[in-house]
Amino acid sequence: MSLYVLDTDSLSLYQHGHPVVVQRMLQQSLNTLATTAITVDEQLTGWYTLLRRQRNREQLARAYDNLIETVVELNQFRLLSFFESAIDRFEILRVLKLGVRANDLRIAAIALMHDATVVTRNLADFSRVPELKVENWAD
C-alpha cells in the first residue's frame, strides 16, 4: 500500500475544490492519504496571521470560521509528525545544498522516513531530493 503525502500547495488545491486533485484523492483509500506537521503549521500560521490583521467584525468572524474549517479538514488525513529521525534526515538533506526551501526539505524528510510519495506541483524542487518519490496530481 502506497502512502501519499500532500504538500501544502496540493492540500490547498484540494481544499479549494481543484477538480483533478479532488478526483485523484477520491481514487485513493483514506488511509493512504497523509499530510505533515509542516503543512499543518503553514496552514494554521496563515490563518493566525490573517486573524491578527482583521479589524472588521464580519471579516474576523469569517476568518475564525475558516480556521475551524481548516482544522476539521486536516483531521481527515493521517498527520505525520516531524519526529527526531526526520529532523536528522532533514539536516542531512540541508547539507547537500539542493536549492530547496527548508519547509519543502522538511516535508521531503518526513516522506522519506515513511517511504511515501510527495504529491506536489513543485516537481522542480522536490525532484532534486535524492530517493524521494513525487507525483503531480494537479495536471
C-alpha positions as CSV (number, residue, x, y, z in Angstrom):
1,M,0.0,0.0,0.0
2,S,1.4,3.4,-1.0
3,L,1.3,6.4,1.2
4,Y,0.8,9.8,-0.4
5,V,1.9,12.9,1.4
6,L,0.2,16.1,0.2
7,D,2.4,19.1,0.4
8,T,0.8,22.5,1.4
9,D,0.0,23.5,-2.1
10,S,-1.7,20.2,-3.1
11,L,-3.7,20.3,0.1
12,S,-4.8,23.8,-0.7
13,L,-5.8,22.8,-4.2
14,Y,-7.9,20.0,-2.6
15,Q,-9.5,22.4,-0.1
16,H,-10.4,24.8,-3.0
17,G,-12.0,22.0,-5.0
18,H,-9.4,21.6,-7.8
19,P,-11.3,19.0,-9.9
20,V,-8.3,16.9,-10.9
21,V,-6.8,16.9,-7.4
22,V,-10.2,16.0,-5.9
23,Q,-10.7,13.2,-8.4
24,R,-7.3,11.7,-7.7
25,M,-7.8,11.9,-4.0
26,L,-11.2,10.2,-4.3
27,Q,-9.5,7.3,-6.1
28,Q,-7.3,6.6,-3.0
29,S,-8.4,5.0,0.2
30,L,-8.4,7.4,3.1
31,N,-5.6,5.6,5.0
32,T,-3.2,6.2,2.1
33,L,-3.5,10.0,2.3
34,A,-1.4,12.0,4.7
35,T,0.0,15.4,5.3
36,T,2.7,16.6,7.6
37,A,3.1,18.7,10.7
38,I,4.9,21.2,8.4
39,T,1.7,21.7,6.2
40,V,-0.4,21.9,9.4
41,D,1.9,24.6,10.6
42,E,1.9,26.5,7.3
43,Q,-1.9,26.4,7.0
44,L,-2.6,27.4,10.6
45,T,0.1,30.1,10.6
46,G,-1.6,31.6,7.5
47,W,-5.0,31.8,9.3
48,Y,-3.4,33.2,12.6
49,T,-1.7,35.9,10.6
50,L,-5.0,36.8,8.9
51,L,-6.8,36.8,12.2
52,R,-4.3,39.3,13.7
53,R,-4.8,41.7,10.8
54,Q,-8.6,41.8,10.9
55,R,-10.3,45.0,12.1
56,N,-13.8,44.3,10.7
57,R,-16.1,42.1,12.8
58,E,-17.5,40.3,9.8
59,Q,-14.1,39.5,8.4
60,L,-12.8,38.4,11.8
61,A,-15.8,36.1,12.2
62,R,-15.2,34.7,8.7
63,A,-11.5,34.2,9.4
64,Y,-12.3,32.2,12.6
65,D,-14.8,30.1,10.7
66,N,-12.1,29.4,8.1
67,L,-9.6,28.5,10.8
68,I,-12.1,25.9,12.3
69,E,-12.9,24.6,8.8
70,T,-9.2,24.0,8.2
71,V,-8.7,22.2,11.5
72,V,-11.7,19.9,10.6
73,E,-10.3,19.3,7.1
74,L,-6.8,18.5,8.4
75,N,-8.3,15.9,10.8
76,Q,-9.4,13.9,7.8
77,F,-5.8,13.0,7.0
78,R,-3.2,10.9,8.6
79,L,-0.9,13.6,10.2
80,L,2.8,12.8,10.1
81,S,5.0,14.4,12.7
82,F,8.4,15.9,12.3
83,F,10.0,13.4,14.7
84,E,13.7,13.3,15.5
85,S,14.8,10.8,12.8
86,A,13.0,13.0,10.3
87,I,14.9,16.1,11.7
88,D,18.1,14.1,11.3
89,R,17.2,13.3,7.7
90,F,16.3,17.0,7.1
91,E,19.7,18.1,8.4
92,I,21.4,15.6,6.0
93,L,19.4,17.0,3.1
94,R,20.2,20.6,4.0
95,V,23.9,19.9,4.0
96,L,23.5,18.7,0.3
97,K,22.5,22.3,-0.6
98,L,19.9,21.2,-3.1
99,G,18.4,24.7,-3.5
100,V,15.1,23.6,-1.9
101,R,13.2,25.7,0.7
102,A,13.6,24.5,4.2
103,N,9.9,23.6,4.7
104,D,9.9,21.6,1.5
105,L,13.0,19.7,2.7
106,R,11.2,19.0,6.0
107,I,8.2,17.6,4.1
108,A,10.6,15.5,1.9
109,A,12.4,14.2,5.0
110,I,9.2,13.1,6.6
111,A,8.1,11.4,3.4
112,L,11.4,9.6,3.0
113,M,11.1,8.3,6.6
114,H,7.7,6.8,5.7
115,D,8.8,5.6,2.2
116,A,5.9,7.8,0.9
117,T,5.3,9.7,-2.3
118,V,5.0,13.5,-2.1
119,V,2.1,14.9,-4.0
120,T,3.1,18.4,-5.3
121,R,3.0,20.7,-8.3
122,N,6.5,21.7,-7.3
123,L,8.3,18.9,-9.1
124,A,11.2,21.1,-9.9
125,D,12.3,21.4,-6.3
126,F,11.1,18.1,-4.8
127,S,12.6,16.1,-7.6
128,R,16.1,17.4,-6.5
129,V,15.8,15.4,-3.3
130,P,17.6,12.0,-3.7
131,E,15.4,8.9,-3.5
132,L,12.2,11.0,-3.0
133,K,9.1,9.8,-5.0
134,V,7.0,12.7,-6.3
135,E,3.8,13.0,-8.2
136,N,1.8,15.9,-9.6
137,W,-2.0,15.3,-9.2
138,A,-2.9,18.8,-10.5
139,D,-2.4,18.1,-14.2
